[in-house]
Amino acid sequence: MAIPRRDAGPERHASGPATGRLMQIGEAAERVGLSIRTIRHYEEVGLIVPSARSDGGFRLYTESDLDRLAVVKRMKPLGFTLDEMRDLLVVLDALETAAGADRAALLDRLAMFHTAAATRVSALRDQLAMAEGFAGTLHDKLDHHGNNPPERDR
């Protein structure tokens, strides 16, 4: 099954097909909580494509672009690779227009991403519990040694 990709294609300009309010990369970065450098990197590797470019060549982003950036941002701490991020974005894009067997196949792939994310969240919870236990042990040691200072000879 061929799944359409959201490729850059010919550069679109502010007067082109992009709809809605357009914002420059600085505002987009601030709104989604990523650095400008990170957003540029995601563009270089083909994860995010600005919806338009200004006459001066500045990247212009829409709310939809910010939604895509938010998906990528949320996948990163779960250890998803760039290829996996790209694949999920392709699935999400294709689901917007898919029907029938294609839609069912896309939903199966989306379910696989959900399972992978849930598994990774569980592993992170286990790691957090272990880290909290360790921090608690250190706190107990501090309390024990801090509240009962050793006797010193005078």
C-alpha positions in Angstrom: 0.0 0.0 0.0 1.5 3.4 -1.0 1.1 6.0 1.6 1.3 9.6 0.5 4.0 11.7 2.1 3.8 15.4 3.0 6.9 16.4 1.0 8.1 19.9 0.6 7.5 19.9 -3.1 7.8 23.3 -4.7 8.3 26.0 -2.2 5.0 27.6 -1.2 4.8 31.3 -0.5 2.6 33.3 1.9 0.3 34.0 -1.0 0.2 30.2 -1.9 -2.0 27.4 -0.5 -1.1 27.9 3.2 -4.2 28.9 5.1 -4.6 30.4 8.5 -2.3 32.7 10.4 1.4 32.3 9.5 4.2 32.8 12.0 7.9 33.0 11.7 10.2 30.3 13.2 10.9 32.2 16.4 7.3 32.4 17.4 6.8 28.8 16.3 9.7 27.7 18.5 8.4 29.7 21.5 4.9 28.4 21.1 5.9 24.7 20.8 8.8 24.8 23.3 11.6 23.8 20.9 14.7 25.7 19.9 14.9 27.3 16.5 18.0 25.1 15.8 15.9 22.0 16.6 13.1 23.1 14.2 15.6 23.7 11.5 17.2 20.3 12.1 13.7 18.7 11.8 13.3 20.4 8.5 16.7 19.3 7.3 15.8 15.6 8.0 12.4 15.9 6.5 10.2 15.7 9.5 8.6 19.2 9.3 8.2 21.4 6.3 7.1 25.0 6.8 3.8 25.7 5.1 5.1 28.8 3.4 8.1 31.0 2.9 8.0 34.8 3.0 9.1 36.8 0.0 12.4 37.2 1.9 12.7 33.4 2.3 11.8 33.2 6.0 10.1 30.0 7.1 6.4 30.5 7.9 4.4 28.0 10.0 0.7 27.4 10.6 -1.1 25.9 13.6 -1.0 22.6 11.7 2.8 22.8 11.5 2.9 23.4 15.2 0.8 20.4 15.8 3.3 18.3 13.8 6.2 19.8 15.8 4.3 18.9 19.0 4.0 15.3 18.0 7.7 15.1 17.3 8.5 16.8 20.6 6.4 14.3 22.5 8.0 11.3 20.7 11.6 12.4 21.5 11.7 11.6 25.2 10.2 8.1 24.5 13.2 7.3 22.3 11.5 7.1 19.0 13.9 7.4 16.0 13.7 10.1 13.4 12.5 7.4 10.9 9.8 6.3 13.4 8.7 10.0 13.9 8.5 10.4 10.1 6.5 7.2 9.8 4.0 8.3 12.4 3.6 11.7 10.7 3.0 10.0 7.4 0.3 7.8 9.0 -1.4 10.7 10.7 -1.4 12.7 7.4 -2.7 9.8 5.4 -5.5 9.1 7.9 -7.0 12.5 7.1 -8.1 11.3 3.7 -7.9 7.5 3.8 -10.9 5.2 3.4 -11.7 1.5 3.4 -8.8 -1.0 3.5 -6.2 1.8 3.4 -7.7 3.4 6.5 -7.8 0.1 8.3 -4.1 -0.5 7.6 -3.2 3.0 8.8 -5.2 2.4 12.0 -3.3 -0.8 12.5 0.0 1.1 12.2 -1.3 3.8 14.5 -2.2 1.1 17.1 1.4 -0.2 16.8 2.7 3.2 17.6 0.3 3.5 20.6 1.5 0.1 21.9 5.1 1.1 21.5 4.5 4.5 23.3 2.6 2.8 26.1 5.5 0.3 26.6 8.1 3.0 26.6 6.0 5.1 29.1 5.8 2.0 31.4 9.6 1.6 31.2 10.1 5.2 32.0 7.8 4.9 35.0 9.9 1.9 36.2 13.1 4.0 35.8 11.6 6.9 37.6 10.5 4.7 40.5 14.1 3.3 40.7 15.5 6.8 40.6 13.1 8.1 43.3 14.0 5.1 45.5 17.7 6.0 45.1 17.1 9.6 45.9 15.0 8.5 48.9 17.9 6.3 50.1 20.3 9.3 49.8 17.8 11.5 51.7 17.7 8.9 54.5 21.5 8.8 54.7 21.6 12.6 54.9 19.0 12.6 57.7 20.8 9.8 59.5 24.2 11.5 59.3 23.0 15.0 59.4 20.7 14.7 62.4 23.2 12.6 64.4 26.6 14.3 64.0 29.5 12.2 65.3 30.9 13.0 68.7 34.1 15.0 68.4 36.9 15.1 70.9 37.5 18.6 72.4 
